[in-house]
């Protein structure tokens, strides 16, 4: 979406990057929100896509802080083992939907992260942690 009109009738809103601090699970996470801002009334609005991007950014920052595998890391490790999501789900005895969620931004529990690492990382990688 390239343009959004101000709902108060002020015309086309400008796309801006707005730094924000978002509280999430007891942490203050710094993000950059890409929003449309009215140059007249300063009202800001996002899109469905920008909301999804913010959620993913927050989840990734939380995972990094808690030292959990990121969705991208899970996907890359799984592919490096020539495994499908279905293969990994069967190995871990979880539903394939869980693997899909973790790879696309959902936050796995510490115990599931440990299990992911056991199945995806080489022994030498695990010893470094």
C-alpha positions in Angstrom: 0.0 0.0 0.0 1.6 3.2 -1.2 -0.9 5.8 0.1 -3.4 6.3 2.9 -5.7 9.2 3.3 -6.1 10.8 6.7 -9.5 9.7 8.1 -10.0 13.3 9.3 -9.9 14.6 5.7 -6.5 16.2 5.6 -5.3 14.4 2.5 -2.5 11.9 1.9 -0.6 10.7 4.9 3.2 10.5 4.8 5.1 7.2 5.4 7.5 7.6 8.3 9.7 5.5 10.5 8.9 6.0 14.2 11.1 4.6 16.9 9.1 3.1 19.8 9.7 1.2 23.0 7.2 -1.6 23.4 6.7 -3.5 26.7 6.6 -7.2 26.1 6.7 -10.0 28.7 8.5 -7.8 31.2 11.0 -6.4 28.7 11.2 -3.0 27.0 11.8 -3.8 23.3 13.0 -1.0 21.0 11.5 -1.2 17.5 11.0 1.0 14.5 7.4 1.3 13.4 6.8 2.1 9.7 3.5 4.1 9.8 1.6 6.6 7.8 1.4 10.0 9.5 -0.9 12.9 8.7 1.2 16.0 8.3 -1.7 18.2 9.6 -3.1 16.4 12.6 -0.2 14.0 13.2 -2.5 11.0 13.4 -0.6 7.8 12.6 -1.9 4.6 11.0 -0.4 1.3 10.1 -1.4 -1.5 7.7 -2.0 -5.1 8.3 1.4 -5.9 6.9 3.1 -3.3 9.2 1.4 -4.8 12.2 2.6 -8.3 11.2 6.1 -6.9 10.8 6.1 -5.3 14.2 4.9 -8.5 15.9 7.7 -10.4 14.2 10.3 -7.8 15.2 9.1 -7.9 18.8 9.1 -11.8 18.9 12.6 -11.9 17.3 14.0 -9.3 19.8 12.4 -11.3 22.7 13.9 -14.6 21.4 17.3 -12.9 21.1 17.2 -11.6 24.6 16.1 -14.9 26.0 18.7 -16.8 23.8 16.0 -18.8 22.0 16.5 -19.8 18.4 15.0 -17.4 15.9 12.5 -18.5 13.4 15.0 -18.0 10.6 17.6 -20.0 12.6 15.2 -22.9 13.0 14.4 -22.9 9.3 18.0 -22.7 8.2 19.1 -25.4 10.6 16.2 -27.6 9.5 17.0 -27.2 5.9 20.7 -27.8 6.5 19.7 -31.2 7.8 17.6 -31.7 4.7 14.4 -32.0 6.8 10.9 -30.9 6.0 8.7 -29.3 8.7 6.8 -32.5 8.8 10.1 -34.5 9.4 11.1 -32.2 12.3 7.6 -32.3 13.8 7.6 -36.1 13.7 11.0 -36.2 15.3 10.0 -33.8 18.1 6.6 -35.4 18.5 4.8 -32.1 18.0 2.3 -31.0 15.3 3.7 -29.5 12.1 1.7 -26.4 12.9 4.0 -25.8 15.8 7.1 -25.9 13.6 5.4 -23.5 11.1 4.5 -21.1 13.9 8.1 -21.1 15.4 9.6 -20.5 12.0 7.3 -17.6 11.3 7.7 -15.8 14.6 5.8 -17.5 17.4 7.9 -17.9 20.6 8.7 -21.4 21.6 9.0 -22.4 25.2 12.5 -22.9 26.7 11.9 -26.7 26.7 10.9 -26.7 23.1 13.9 -24.6 22.2 16.1 -27.1 23.9 14.5 -30.0 22.0 14.9 -28.0 18.7 18.5 -27.6 19.4 19.0 -31.3 20.2 17.5 -32.2 16.9 19.0 -29.5 14.7 22.4 -28.5 16.0 25.6 -30.5 15.7 27.1 -31.7 18.9 30.0 -29.3 18.6 27.5 -26.3 18.3 25.7 -27.3 21.5 28.9 -27.5 23.5 29.6 -23.8 22.7 26.5 -22.7 24.6 
